[in-house]
Amino acid sequence: MMKSLLILSGKGGTGKTTVAAAFIGFSKAKAFADCDVDAPNLHSLEKFEKEPAIKEYYGSDKSKIDLSKCIGCGKCKTNCRFNAIYPVETGYQVNPLLCEGCGVCEIVCPVGAAKLYDDVSGHLMMYKEKGRVFSSAELKMGRGNSGKLVSQVKQDLIDNVHKDTEIAIIDGSPGIGCPVIASISGVDLVLIVTEPTVSGMSDMKRIVETARIFNAKVAICVNKYSISEEITDDIENYCEQENIDFVGKVPFDKAVSKSINDGIPISEVDSEARTELKKVYENTMKMLLGN
């Protein structure tokens, strides 16, 4: 049965995607996904020769006003709680970035000019090549159903992997919002990538609390630990106190920045960061696979 590893961070910039791409390289994973649908970027480090199969994702409703029917009474604008409706020369129109799809305008319109319609909330991308499957998606600006889209990304991955696939590696979103909650659901292990800063440690604790609500198994690693060994020690002590597996630490290494700029996973670059990250990977796999 396939095991799933979700890599998260409490905040942006900790190196979550860098770690995810390296793990994919170390494991030669055949199944992986990018669930950071607001700003997906794993594809920049995972190269495919073929373009992905793209399909539209309909996750919510939006309103639209038919100007050929609109009589300009303004009832839609008066009753819109989100200030999404504005006047034009021949009536009223809807700003889709502000519309929440509540349908009030459709109810109050006396001539049936305002109607709800299925809105394209984002696009799902499926890469399949040489036995590898990579599921990703991008949410359109102003759409608020990122959690549903994340769930679909995971489902698409499951639907397309080979039955003998051993592990799936999932790059999640920063923070603790809807996409993170949808990412955590059903995974076998959550690896939290943190950094030795006050905000990094604080946000790490929030992720731990969130994961525990879903009874998810958690491990922690510190990236760029050498920028503050004192806070790194605090993180290790926290893990010991909370009975959380600490799977390793990776030093700050300029080779990482260069590899990212070159579009190459750090797993392919001979460096101190790669050496230590490989140890983190091995410790994490022991937890995930139980060997």
C-alpha positions in Angstrom: 0.0 0.0 0.0 1.3 3.4 -1.0 2.6 5.6 1.8 2.2 9.4 1.6 4.7 12.0 3.0 3.5 15.6 3.3 6.1 18.3 3.6 4.9 21.5 5.3 6.2 24.8 6.8 4.6 27.2 9.1 5.7 30.1 7.0 7.1 30.8 3.6 10.9 30.8 2.9 11.9 27.9 5.1 13.0 25.7 2.2 9.9 23.4 2.1 9.9 23.0 -1.7 13.7 22.7 -1.8 13.4 19.8 0.7 10.5 18.2 -1.2 12.4 18.3 -4.5 15.4 16.8 -2.9 13.4 14.0 -1.3 11.9 13.3 -4.8 15.4 13.1 -6.1 16.8 10.9 -3.3 13.9 8.4 -3.5 13.5 8.6 -7.3 9.8 8.9 -6.4 7.3 7.9 -9.1 4.4 9.9 -7.6 4.5 13.4 -6.2 2.2 16.4 -6.0 2.3 20.2 -5.4 -0.6 21.2 -3.2 0.5 24.8 -2.9 -2.2 25.8 -5.3 -2.0 29.5 -4.6 1.7 29.6 -5.7 2.8 26.3 -7.1 6.5 26.1 -7.9 7.6 22.5 -7.6 7.4 22.2 -11.4 10.4 24.6 -11.7 12.6 21.9 -10.1 11.0 18.8 -11.6 11.5 18.7 -15.4 9.2 16.9 -17.8 9.7 16.8 -21.6 6.0 16.7 -22.3 3.5 19.4 -21.4 0.9 18.5 -18.7 -2.7 17.5 -19.4 -4.7 20.5 -18.2 -8.3 20.5 -17.2 -10.5 23.3 -15.8 -11.7 23.0 -12.2 -15.2 24.3 -11.3 -15.3 24.8 -7.6 -17.8 27.6 -7.0 -20.5 29.8 -8.5 -20.2 33.4 -9.6 -22.9 35.8 -10.7 -23.2 37.4 -14.1 -25.6 40.1 -15.3 -27.1 40.0 -18.8 -27.0 43.6 -20.0 -29.6 42.9 -22.7 -32.1 42.2 -19.9 -30.9 44.6 -17.2 -33.2 47.5 -16.6 -30.8 49.4 -14.4 -33.0 49.3 -11.3 -30.0 48.8 -9.0 -31.6 46.3 -6.7 -28.6 43.9 -7.2 -26.1 46.5 -6.2 -28.2 47.6 -3.2 -28.5 44.1 -1.8 -24.9 42.9 -2.6 -23.1 42.5 0.7 -19.7 42.2 -1.0 -19.7 45.4 -3.1 -19.2 43.2 -6.1 -21.7 44.9 -8.4 -20.9 48.2 -10.1 -22.8 50.5 -12.6 -21.9 50.7 -16.3 -23.4 52.8 -19.0 -26.3 50.3 -19.8 -26.9 48.8 -16.4 -24.8 46.8 -13.9 -22.0 44.3 -14.0 -20.3 41.9 -11.5 -16.7 42.0 -10.4 -15.8 38.2 -10.3 -12.9 38.9 -7.9 -15.4 40.2 -5.3 -18.4 38.0 -6.0 -18.9 35.3 -3.4 -21.6 33.5 -5.3 -24.3 34.0 -2.7 -27.1 34.4 -5.3 -28.8 37.4 -3.7 -28.6 39.4 -6.9 -30.4 36.5 -8.7 -33.2 36.5 -6.1 -33.8 40.3 -6.1 -33.5 40.9 -9.9 -37.1 41.6 -11.2 -36.3 40.7 -14.8 -34.0 37.7 -14.4 -30.9 39.4 -15.7 -28.6 38.2 -12.8 -27.8 34.5 -12.9 -25.3 32.3 -11.1 -23.0 30.2 -13.3 -20.3 27.6 -12.7 -17.0 29.4 -12.3 -13.6 28.1 -13.4 -11.8 28.4 -10.1 -8.5 27.0 -11.3 -6.7 24.6 -13.5 -5.4 21.1 -12.7 -2.2 19.9 -14.3 -1.2 16.2 -14.6 2.3 15.3 -15.8 2.9 11.7 -16.8 6.2 10.5 -18.2 8.5 7.5 -17.9 6.5 6.0 -15.1 6.4 9.2 -13.1 3.2 11.0 -12.1 3.1 14.6 -10.9 -0.2 16.2 -9.9 -0.5 20.0 -9.5 -2.9 22.9 -9.8 -3.2 26.6 -9.8 -6.0 28.6 -8.2 -7.3 31.6 -10.1 -6.9 35.0 -8.5 -9.7 35.9 -6.0 -11.1 32.4 -5.7 -11.5 31.1 -2.2 -11.9 27.4 -2.5 -8.2 26.4 -2.3 -9.0 23.5 0.1 -11.3 21.8 -2.4 -8.7 22.2 -5.2 -6.0 20.7 -3.0 -8.3 17.7 -2.4 -8.7 17.2 -6.1 -4.9 17.4 -6.7 -4.5 14.6 -4.2 -7.3 12.5 -5.7 -5.9 13.0 -9.2 -2.6 11.7 -8.0 -4.2 8.6 -6.4 -6.2 7.9 -9.5 -3.1 7.9 -11.8 -0.4 6.2 -9.8 0.6 2.6 -10.5 -0.6 0.1 -8.0 2.9 -0.9 -7.1 4.0 2.7 -6.2 5.6 2.7 -2.8 5.6 6.3 -1.7 4.1 9.6 -2.7 5.7 12.9 -1.8 3.5 16.0 -1.4 4.7 19.5 -1.3 2.1 21.5 0.8 1.4 25.1 1.4 2.9 27.4 4.1 0.7 28.5 7.0 -2.3 26.6 8.6 -5.1 27.6 6.3 -7.6 25.6 4.2 -5.1 24.2 1.7 -2.9 22.9 4.6 -5.8 21.3 6.3 -6.9 19.6 3.1 -3.3 18.5 2.5 -3.0 16.9 5.9 -6.1 14.8 5.6 -5.2 11.1 5.0 -1.4 11.4 4.8 0.8 8.9 6.7 3.5 11.4 7.9 3.9 15.2 8.0 7.4 16.5 7.9 7.6 20.1 9.1 10.5 22.1 7.7 11.3 25.1 10.0 14.0 27.7 10.3 15.8 28.9 13.4 14.1 32.2 13.8 11.5 33.4 16.3 8.8 33.5 13.7 9.9 30.1 12.3 9.6 28.4 15.6 6.3 30.1 16.4 4.7 29.0 13.1 6.2 25.5 13.5 4.3 25.1 16.7 1.0 26.2 15.0 1.5 23.5 12.3 2.2 20.9 15.0 -1.1 21.9 16.8 -3.0 21.7 13.5 -1.6 18.3 12.6 -2.4 16.9 16.0 -6.1 17.8 15.5 -6.1 15.4 12.6 -4.1 12.8 14.5 -1.3 13.0 11.9 2.2 11.6 12.7 4.7 14.5 12.7 8.4 14.9 12.3 10.5 18.1 12.3 13.7 19.2 10.7 15.6 22.5 10.8 16.8 24.1 7.6 19.6 26.8 7.7 20.3 25.8 11.3 23.7 27.5 11.3 22.1 31.0 11.2 21.1 30.5 14.9 22.3 27.4 16.7 20.7 28.8 19.9 17.2 28.7 18.4 18.0 25.4 16.8 18.7 24.0 20.2 15.4 25.4 21.4 13.6 23.6 18.6 15.3 20.3 19.5 14.3 20.8 23.1 10.7 21.5 22.1 10.6 18.3 20.1 11.9 16.3 23.1 9.4 17.9 25.4 6.5 17.3 23.0 7.6 13.8 22.0 8.1 14.7 18.4 10.7 13.0 16.2 13.5 15.4 15.3 14.9 14.0 12.1 17.9 16.4 11.5 19.2 19.8 10.6 20.7 21.3 7.4 23.2 24.1 7.4 22.9 27.4 5.5 24.6 26.7 2.2 25.0 29.1 -0.7 25.0 26.1 -3.0 21.3 25.7 -2.3 20.5 29.2 -3.6 22.5 28.6 -6.7 20.8 25.2 -7.4 17.4 26.8 -7.1 18.4 29.6 -9.5 19.7 27.0 -11.9 16.5 24.9 -11.6 18.3 21.9 -10.2 17.3 20.0 -7.1 19.9 20.1 -4.3 19.9 16.3 -4.4 21.9 16.6 -7.6 24.5 19.1 -6.2 27.5 18.0 -4.3 27.4 20.2 -1.2 27.3 20.2 2.6 23.5 20.9 2.5 23.0 17.8 0.3 24.9 15.6 2.7 23.0 16.6 5.7 19.6 16.6 3.9 20.3 13.1 2.8 20.5 12.1 6.5 17.2 13.9 7.1 15.7 12.0 4.2 16.9 8.6 5.5 15.5 9.3 9.0 12.2 10.4 7.6 11.9 7.3 5.4 12.5 5.1 8.4 9.5 6.8 10.1 7.4 6.6 7.0 8.1 3.0 6.0 8.8 1.6 9.4 12.2 0.1 8.6 
